Amino acid sequence: MPVYVIRRSLQALVVLFAMSLLVFAGVYAVGNPVDILINPQAEPLERERAIAALGLDKPLWEQYATFLRGAVAGDLGRSFVHSAPALQLILERMPATLELASAAMLIAVALGIPLGLWAGLRPDSVSGRAIMAGSILGFSLPTFWVGLMLIMVFSVMLGVLPSNGRGPTVEVLGVPVSFLTVEGWRHLVMPATNLALFKLALLIRLTRAGTREALLQDYVKFARAKGLSNARVILVHVLRNILIPIVTVIGLEFGSVIAFAIVTESVFAWPGMGKLLIDSINLLDRPVIVAYLLVIVALFIAINLVVDLLYSVLDPRVRLQEARG
Amino acid sequence: MSAPGPLLEVAGLRTHFFTRSGVVKAVDDVSFALARGEVLGLVGESGSGKSITGYSIMGLVDPPGRIVAGSIRLSGRELVGLGHEEMRRLRGNRMAMVFQDPMMTLNPVMRIDRQMTETIRAHERVSAAAARARARAALVAVGIPSPDERLASYPHQFSGGMRQRVAIAIALLNRPDVVIADEPTTALDVTIQGQILHEMQKLTRDAGAALIWITHDLSVVAGLADRIAVMYAGRIVEHGRCADVLSQPAHPYTRGLLDSVPSRNPRGARLRQIPGMTPSLAALPEGCAFRERCPRAGPACAQAPAMQESGGRGVRCHDPLAAVAATAGP
């Protein structure tokens, strides 16, 4: 196991390096931040000095070398706009996004697996069909529109939930979280639901498909032939088998929920990383964009590793292969 | 347990599947009886309804399939129409089933001990330790070496033959009265087939259980079964004592099956086979289902023949090969 983790970490470094190259070149191609950051009325000399201060007078490869030297030491550059370390800006916003993403995933898992199981067990019943119809809606309605509708209904018409922002936070182990206060919950529930909708639909479909497939397997019939109760056959024999693909998808989707909470964060003015990214792109704040993408890549790698490790817990066949490898 | 009459009595059983393309009469008027400790070989080609007969007895027919008529009595107790919970209590307890493909019957993500003990604890209130001890004893009984180590293993760590032994051990855990073996040796190596066959025969005999051995292979049941029932297109076309049926088949289909056993043909000769294919059960022709493949078919066969019983033998044919001693043969 430790060998496996070390090998995976080395691979992760290679991926991060390749990613940094791509992102750096890509962001360079997007536009020149000088046009936005420096007052157009500024004296040419002042302009020169500002450009030099940002390090933008050097050729791309030299800029990249400087960045890389810093990155190895854990410094991903300073924001042009906020004149603060880019990494620090991102980490400040990260708890808000993580909280939103976790709440969304929790909703998706807590509802998606039972609903999917139900629909898989009774594919022809009215309830089963209704669940599937609902999941199609969850798939096809655009997130921003659902977000606006939620605001419209619950904030404007009913006036029961706040339309934007994050509630008061409480520090837990130095991390500010809002889900421990009632007001925090009231702020969290709508954006989390909005973000969860797509993943919920996905999990319902995945669970349903897995259930239907598993029910046809001989081991299910054999389990019934042993005289086990229906509840045990489904909750132990079926669920343990379909959990393997579900965990993979949950892991990967968690990464994408974090990375692409941007739309929901924008609609609900949630002070997370996604909002920071949008603002940074608008201002061509290169260091923040690069740092954000690298952080997301690192997150994805970490989540994938966790999924792989979980896999070996869930599926005994994987464990054996690992021991050989 | 000294119930009068046979241990298991199936009468007029009809299990139909209501599919979009019509009603599939998978089991259509099947009757047989089984005494305690008796071995019945249920023989037929793929799709003849022999497995569905087994599932019907176990109450494991899934929708769109349904038992539409008939009666199944276990020690005199009617099973058709029994509630889910009562049926569950019988399954794996009074009657058990072993499936064809051992690679598929054990749950791949659960340890063997759990799959065994849950079978015991589904029917009896016993401690985890007691259940485990019984599971261990069952593994020893089916000839699995180092049972303690094996209990903690997962199915993928076993070979096919070993897995089938585990499945047999599970089936026999609660000492059932009836064991239904659905081609349990078909998916195994020939050398293992013989062993499993032998073990199964011995174990059920020791346990005093009746055995229904479902197979398409007459040579398998030859040395195993007390009686044979030959199924074709959802019906039993011939039944009788094993030796009688094998030495003097009365139904042309049974004759055809026997002729296509390789060892009965002279060396070098072309293997005999039954012409044609098993008919689609959704669109069975009127009359005898075998008549289109039958060398002896005549005009009378346009009407379905009834089962003619005499002296413990039965045949469903208008023109049986009968008990004529000097039947044509190689």
Interface residues (C-beta under 8 A of the other chain):
Chain A: Q217 D218 Y219 K221 F222 A223 R224 A225 K226 G227 L228 S229 N230 R232 V236 H237 R240 N241 I244 L314 D315 P316 R317 L320
Chain B: M58 L60 H84 R88 R89 L90 R91 G92 N93 A96 M97 F99 D101 M104 T105 L106 N107 P108 V109 M110 R111 E118 T119 A122 H123 Y154 H156 Q157 A167 I170 A171
